[in-house]
Amino acid sequence: MRILGVDPGSRAAGWAVVEVGARATLVAAGVLRPGAGRPLHERLGLLYDGLSCVVARERPDEAVVERVFAGVNAQSLITLGEARGVLLLALARAGLPLHEVTPAEVKRTVAGNGAAEKEQVRRMVQSLLPGSGRLALDAADAAAIALCHAFAGAGRLARLAATPAGPARSPGVAGSWRRRPSG
């Protein structure tokens, strides 16, 4: 399965395609840089076109995009949201199944620490994807996003495989599975 990871940005949007099989391998990666001096509407158009070309060329099976949830500067956050929306549109128009992850999920999954620095994430991506070389930070983030989704999927498959077969139980039925209280 080929997973396209996307690290959204209005000035630099990282992307990476990771092939997941017996082991994960990096197929291709790069950064879409529409040019900081261009007006926003032109940058957004170039991001859309660039990601559409990546999807057509690399033919991923699904995509995962980092979710934006906080920012220091409101205007920067709005611009990032607009860029993210254009990238999501390109993926939706391509008909790809789409997933989202938070930055903390990616860092925790790949680097073991939800507050890991970008350079630490890049080093972990290099160790998890041998032969990937030294990727640009945005491309390494995109690869980490794809890996995070791949690892989560592998964990879901392992849990399904470990679940004993038998009739499904629905909530509220005597003897049904109940979540253990946390705390």
N, C-alpha and C positions, 0 to 999 in steps of 0.2 A: 504494500500500500504506500502511495506517495502522499505525503502531507506537506502542504504549503503553509509555512508560518509567516505572519506579517506583523512587523513592528511599525505601527503607524506614525507618521510625522508629516508636517507640511513642507519642511525643507529637506528632509531625508527620511525615506521610508524603507526600512530593511525588509528583505524577503529571503526565504530559504526553503528549498524543497528537500525533504528528508525521506528516504526510502526506508520503510520499516519492514523487516522480515526476521530472519534468525538474529540479525543484528541491525542496528541503524547505520545508514550511510548517508553522507551528504551528496546529493545529486548536483545541485547548483545553488548559488547564493549571490546576492548583490544588494545594491542600494539604489533606489530611485531618487535622483537629485534633480528636481525640476528647476533649480536656480533661485537662490534667495532674493535676487534683485527683481524678479518678475512679479507682476501683480498676483494676488491670491487666486483669482479666478483662472489665470493661466496655469499656475502651479497645480491647482486641483485637476484641471483638464489633463495635464501631463502625467499626474499620478494615476489617473484613471486609465489613460492610454498605456502607460508603462506596465501597470499590473495586468491589464488585459493581455498584453503581449507575452508577459511571463507565463500566464495561465495557458495561453494558446501553445506556447513553445514547450513548456515543461509537463503539461497535462497531469496535474495533480488529481488525486481521487477525492480529497477534501481539503478544507482550509481552516486555519485557526488564527484568530486575530487577538492581539492584546487589548484588553478593555481599559479604557481611561476612566479613572474615578476621582482624581484629585489634581489640583494644580495650585501654584502660588499666585500666578497672575491670571485674572479672569479672562482677559483678551486672548492670551496665549492658549488657555484651555478651550476657548470657543474655536479658535483657529485649528487646534489639534482635533477637536470634535468634527469640524467640517472636513478635514483631510481624512479622518477615519471613516466618515460617512461615505465619501467618494470611493475609498478603497473597498468598503463593504458592498457598495453598489456594483463595483467591477466584479467582485466574487459572486454576488447574487445573480448578475446577468449571465455569468458563465455557467450557472446552474450547479455550483459546487455546494455540497453539504458544508455548513459553516458552524464553527464553534468559537467560543470566547474564553479567555483565561485572564486572570488579573496578574499584574506584575509580581505581586508577592507569591502567587502560586507558582509562577515560572521560576523565580529565584529559589524558592524552597525546594522545588522538585529537582532542579538541575544543580544548584550549588549547595543545597542543604540548609540554606539560611534565607528567610524571606526578606532580609534587608541587605543582601549581597550587593556589592558594587559591580558596575558594568564590566570592569576588567576581570573580576573573579568569575563572572558568568562566562565571559569569553574563554578563559582558561579551561573551565569545565567543559564547555562545548568542544574545544579542541581535544580534550582527553576522551570525551564520549564519542566523538566522530573522528577517528584516526584518519589522517590524510587530508583533513579539511584545511590545513594551513592556517595562517593568521588572517582571520576574517576581520572586516571592518566591524566596529562595535555594533552598528545597527543590523548588519547581516548576522552577526553572532547572536544578537538578541532574537532575531527572527528564527534562527535555528533552535535556540533554546525554547522558544514558544512551540515550535513543531515537536521537539523532543518531549516537552511537558505533556502535550496532548497524547503523544504516542505512549508515554509511560503510564498515563492515566488510563488509556484504553487497554494496555497490557494488564494493568491492575484489575480493571473491571472483568476482563476475560478470565484472569486467574481466579477471581472470586466466584465467577459463574461456574467455572470448572470444578471448584472445590465444594459448591453447594450440592447437597445430596438431592438426587432426583426424587420426585414424588409429586403428589397433587399440590397445586398452588393454593395457598390459603389467603383469604381476603381479610382485611382489617375488620375487627369487630366480631369475628367468629371465634367461639371458644377454642382455646388452644392455638390461636394464631400467633405469629411472630410479633413481638412487641419490642420497641426500642428501649434499651436500658437507660434510665435517667442519668444525665451527666452531672458531674459535680461531686 
